[in-house]
Amino acid sequence: KTTGASRAEDVLILRSEKQALGRSREANPNARVVTVSSTDELAGVRDWLVQRVFANGVPREGAPRFVVLDSVTDFCRMVSDHIERDGGKEGDWGYRQWNRYKQACIRMVRQFRDLPTTLVGLFLDEVSRGDEGGLGARRMAVGMKTMAPHVAALFDLVLWSEVMDRGDEGVVYALRTTGGVYRGNLLEQGKGHPNLGKWV
């Protein structure tokens, strides 16, 4: 996912400390990458984009065509860490904390989506357990299974990227359209890594 998003032209990648910087640089030496380690830092980058790069809603010279959140899963974990410092461990949360978490994550994505550029959000996925112990639905890993459809609805296009084979000839990937909690139609299949920029 990181490699595919990095291949887009005029891209700004906001990466958590957990994401590999080398993948972005290898895929696109011209990619601009900012490492973010807290919700405060992420808000600071967003304010900088609003006030300096897209002042008055107009992209300045050199403004990125694509802004990549790598990954939304990690940034939501930062939101969780922030709430835990105020209201106790996640395992002890009640309705108030979970609602605060949900609204904060959705607001975070919406604020970047509303910039006059194309937002690409990368997510880890998680698989629920189905009946009789089998695998159930795959969904965006955002901390709350009921939140995945709400986050997916903030994006115009949601894709699953998956590795089909890692043979001697390299990685074979598949890119599918999806509704956020299921795999849909096959959009593209090939060797190497997809260029997500061409689909958005």
HELIX and SHEET records of a PDB file:
HELIX    1   1 THR A    2  SER A    6  1                                   5    
HELIX    2   2 LEU A   21  ALA A   27  1                                   7    
HELIX    3   3 THR A   39  TRP A   48  1                                  10    
HELIX    4   4 LEU A   49  VAL A   53  3                                   5    
HELIX    5   5 ALA A   55  GLY A   57  5                                   3    
HELIX    6   6 VAL A   72  GLY A   87  1                                  16    
HELIX    7   7 GLU A   90  ASP A   92  5                                   3    
HELIX    8   8 TYR A   95  ARG A  113  1                                  19    
HELIX    9   9 ASP A  131  GLY A  133  5                                   3    
HELIX   10  10 ALA A  148  ALA A  152  1                                   5    
HELIX   11  11 LEU A  196  TRP A  199  5                                   4    
SHEET    1   A 4 ARG A  32  VAL A  36  0                                        
SHEET    2   A 4 VAL A  11  SER A  16  1                                        
SHEET    3   A 4 PHE A  66  ASP A  70  1                                        
SHEET    4   A 4 THR A 118  LEU A 122  1                                        
SHEET    1   B 2 ASP A 125  ARG A 129  0                                        
SHEET    2   B 2 LEU A 135  MET A 140 -1                                        
SHEET    1   C 3 LEU A 159  GLY A 167  0                                        
SHEET    2   C 3 GLY A 170  THR A 178 -1                                        
SHEET    3   C 3 ARG A 183  LYS A 191 -1                                        
END                                                                             
